[in-house]
Amino acid sequence: MDRRTVLRAAGLGGLGLLGLSACTQPEQPQPTREDGVPFDLSPEQNSRVRSEVDPAARALLPEKIAAGGVLTAGVLNTSPPLAFSATDDVTPIGSEVDTAYLIADKLGLELNPQVTSWENWPLKLGANEYHVAFANVGVTEPRLKLYDFATYRAAYMGFLARKGQGPVVSSPDDISGRKLSVSPGTNQEKIIMAWNDQLVAEGKKPATLDLYLDNTNAVLALAAGRIEYYLSPFPTGSYYAATRDDLEVRGKISAGWPSSTLVAATTLKDSGLVRPFQAALQSAISSGEYREALTRWGLEEEFLPESLIVTEETGMPS
């Protein structure tokens, strides 16, 4: 039985929730990192970490891309601090966007960031409208059939909840009989469906799973008590916990549960771009610029000391 019970899109379920936001959302604190430094939410992003060309990495570019001078990257805009809109509600900012700028800098290209959605980045990449997706994409076995990856960040999921409500989640038993939300088509959804299957096999009550297409509506539903947990990328859950008085992260698991996984720059299989991207990433890692970029968004614990090329030929990293 499909235990996904509700699908709420921004234009449907969001209407009622947005109407409640004034009475359910308390006055919010200034968004800051754990060390108290405010996040730069401006469209100018004067604090963004930039770099210089790495000739060895640039030499690996396909001739057509190098001659064109532009790197078109698909980025999200609904998952702070990974990728979201600046205070002008237009300019994409966040750690994923910063990583894309670093790669473009190292390759001597001008970045052309294009805002997309989780549902659409595979379509745009497949249609060659983007060279790469920086969309918090985790490396998985099925994706290796379509894409090549250059890894750059560890991947974890966090269970966002109302403060002091419900158990800290670390296993399927902790969600038995509870109401959760995830975004559809994500690793989060696969994990919860697998946990529900395990619960049913053990004769226990599965979780009820509501699906939301965007973080905003899921967080509003959580604050209003319509759901008990929202499983999202750990950095996103931590950001909402830091910027609201009523929420906290109550549980953290690998994004590739039951195995570990990594977040990666995602290119079409055999496009010839994964080698220059990996070289550019490794250059930014070695120079310290990438760690600095992650620290700017409070994500230093997801830093990786090495970028890996992962393809169908290499197989999943051990």
Secondary structure, 3 states (H helix, E strand, C coil): CCCEEEEECCCCHHHHHHHHHHHHCCCCCCCECCCCCECCCCCCCCCCCCCCCCHHHHCCCCHHHHHHCEEEEEECCEECCCEEECCCCCCEECHHHHHHHHHHHHCCCEEEEEECCCCCHHHHHHCCCCCEEECCCECCCHHHHCEEEEEEEECEEEEEEECCCCCCCCCHHHHCCCEEEECCCCHHHHHHHHHHHHHHHCCCCCCEEEEECCHHHHHHHHHCCCCCEEEEEHHHHHHHHHHCCCEEEEEEEECCCCCCCEEEEEEECCCCCHHHHHHHHHHHHHHCHHHHHHHHCCCHHHECCCCCEECCCCCCCC
